[in-house]
Amino acid sequence: MTNVQRSLPGFQRKHLRKLAHGRKPAVMVGTGGVSEAVHRAVDQALSDHELIVVKLHQPPDKKGMASELAEHAGAELCGLVGHTVILYRANPEDPQIELPQRDAD
């Protein structure tokens, strides 16, 4: 398992988790696990929505699967609650989600 580098500070990940609350899963990972089709679906959903929820069905290693999904999509792993993964990847051309900023002291 490879750990995903966290490029966003905690307060921004917390903001994204709050935005994701109540969203329906954009991608469902079944008992077959993470496949190329799942990677394509996650990539397309991130391109369309920037912030997505992925539901894992009985994962043998949910942390590993979440990290793999984030790493493969070039996304930020914002949260893993139960079997639900929250991923964020800003649209480079037209970002829809504005992240909170803190002043540098």
Order of alpha helices (4+ residues) and beta strands (2+ residues): alpha-beta-alpha-beta-alpha-beta-beta
